[in-house]
């Protein structure tokens, strides 16, 4: 009833603004740039710092929510106070996550679709993507369905040092060596036939050779991908001792293989532009398809940007 709502409003204690909140609010106003010629980036930075301080002060003055409180023992007015306390916590979390900005924009008539940049992606019509975890995938079932002429893999090697990326964020999960070597590669190729391409990092070069030997393959070649920028300059990356500007792909062949292949089909050096993180150049697929034309191709640890027609692609990032 309206009379009950009026009574609740009248019995609610008036909320006092703390000195900390007032000071932070004043600081927000005084630190905001007033000159008309100020640059947009400087305005955003100043306001962001002041807003962060305001949120920190608001977080400090809020008492934590008692999740074990028995609300059935409270009267209606006390329940109302407790509810508003929870709502203030929710509002503060929305501010920290930036949801308050999205809410204000949508209230002003803008659509959520206008706030996101949607990247269009078209899956190749004749590719076979399988999104799965290689540690639990049924490899025997795949082997019974097809035997592959060429297998390529770009393992998410576990980096060794405490600060391996040197400030570069990895966009994928890493796997220990044992999970990679447990993949039954020989099961997927016929006895005495098939090629294996493995992308390696410097700290796992020796282990990759040992793993290839244990699987029953011998090293027959290697490919160096020299990375370039859009301006065809050397694209230097981060490294432990030297700046890395290339990646290496080891080429192995099943021991005892007598299959006839098309040799001398291309260079062992690829000079191609660096694109997305862990995205390999198109030229490596061209080499594989020239080496074994009209073959059955499998890529393990595949990513969405490397899907190709007539390839089976397996990975968690599809």
Secondary structure as the mmCIF struct_conf table of DSSP 4:
data_model
#
loop_
_struct_conf.conf_type_id
_struct_conf.id
_struct_conf.beg_label_comp_id
_struct_conf.beg_label_asym_id
_struct_conf.beg_label_seq_id
_struct_conf.end_label_comp_id
_struct_conf.end_label_asym_id
_struct_conf.end_label_seq_id
HELX_RH_AL_P HELX_RH_AL_P1 UNK A 2 UNK A 11
BEND BEND1 UNK A 12 UNK A 12
HELX_LH_PP_P HELX_LH_PP_P1 UNK A 13 UNK A 18
HELX_RH_AL_P HELX_RH_AL_P2 UNK A 19 UNK A 31
BEND BEND2 UNK A 32 UNK A 32
TURN_TY1_P TURN_TY1_P1 UNK A 36 UNK A 37
HELX_RH_AL_P HELX_RH_AL_P3 UNK A 40 UNK A 61
BEND BEND3 UNK A 62 UNK A 62
HELX_LH_PP_P HELX_LH_PP_P2 UNK A 63 UNK A 65
TURN_TY1_P TURN_TY1_P2 UNK A 67 UNK A 68
HELX_RH_3T_P HELX_RH_3T_P1 UNK A 71 UNK A 73
BEND BEND4 UNK A 74 UNK A 74
HELX_RH_AL_P HELX_RH_AL_P4 UNK A 76 UNK A 97
TURN_TY1_P TURN_TY1_P3 UNK A 98 UNK A 98
HELX_RH_AL_P HELX_RH_AL_P5 UNK A 99 UNK A 107
TURN_TY1_P TURN_TY1_P4 UNK A 108 UNK A 109
HELX_RH_3T_P HELX_RH_3T_P2 UNK A 112 UNK A 115
BEND BEND5 UNK A 116 UNK A 116
HELX_LH_PP_P HELX_LH_PP_P3 UNK A 118 UNK A 120
TURN_TY1_P TURN_TY1_P5 UNK A 125 UNK A 126
STRN STRN1 UNK A 128 UNK A 131
TURN_TY1_P TURN_TY1_P6 UNK A 134 UNK A 136
HELX_RH_AL_P HELX_RH_AL_P6 UNK A 139 UNK A 145
BEND BEND6 UNK A 149 UNK A 149
STRN STRN2 UNK A 150 UNK A 153
STRN STRN3 UNK A 157 UNK A 157
HELX_LH_PP_P HELX_LH_PP_P4 UNK A 158 UNK A 159
BEND BEND7 UNK A 161 UNK A 161
TURN_TY1_P TURN_TY1_P7 UNK A 162 UNK A 167
HELX_LH_PP_P HELX_LH_PP_P5 UNK A 168 UNK A 170
BEND BEND8 UNK A 171 UNK A 172
STRN STRN4 UNK A 175 UNK A 175
HELX_RH_AL_P HELX_RH_AL_P7 UNK A 177 UNK A 181
TURN_TY1_P TURN_TY1_P8 UNK A 182 UNK A 182
BEND BEND9 UNK A 183 UNK A 183
HELX_RH_3T_P HELX_RH_3T_P3 UNK A 185 UNK A 188
BEND BEND10 UNK A 189 UNK A 189
TURN_TY1_P TURN_TY1_P9 UNK A 191 UNK A 192
STRN STRN5 UNK A 195 UNK A 200
HELX_RH_3T_P HELX_RH_3T_P4 UNK A 202 UNK A 204
HELX_RH_AL_P HELX_RH_AL_P8 UNK A 205 UNK A 215
TURN_TY1_P TURN_TY1_P10 UNK A 216 UNK A 216
STRN STRN6 UNK A 217 UNK A 228
TURN_TY1_P TURN_TY1_P11 UNK A 230 UNK A 231
BEND BEND11 UNK A 232 UNK A 232
STRN STRN7 UNK A 234 UNK A 234
BEND BEND12 UNK A 240 UNK A 242
STRN STRN8 UNK A 246 UNK A 254
TURN_TY1_P TURN_TY1_P12 UNK A 255 UNK A 256
BEND BEND13 UNK A 264 UNK A 264
BEND BEND14 UNK A 266 UNK A 266
BEND BEND15 UNK A 268 UNK A 268
STRN STRN9 UNK A 269 UNK A 273
BEND BEND16 UNK A 276 UNK A 276
TURN_TY1_P TURN_TY1_P13 UNK A 277 UNK A 278
HELX_LH_PP_P HELX_LH_PP_P6 UNK A 279 UNK A 281
HELX_RH_AL_P HELX_RH_AL_P9 UNK A 282 UNK A 291
TURN_TY1_P TURN_TY1_P14 UNK A 292 UNK A 294
STRN STRN10 UNK A 297 UNK A 300
BEND BEND17 UNK A 301 UNK A 301
STRN STRN11 UNK A 303 UNK A 303
HELX_RH_3T_P HELX_RH_3T_P5 UNK A 304 UNK A 306
TURN_TY1_P TURN_TY1_P15 UNK A 309 UNK A 310
STRN STRN12 UNK A 311 UNK A 315
BEND BEND18 UNK A 316 UNK A 316
STRN STRN13 UNK A 317 UNK A 317
#
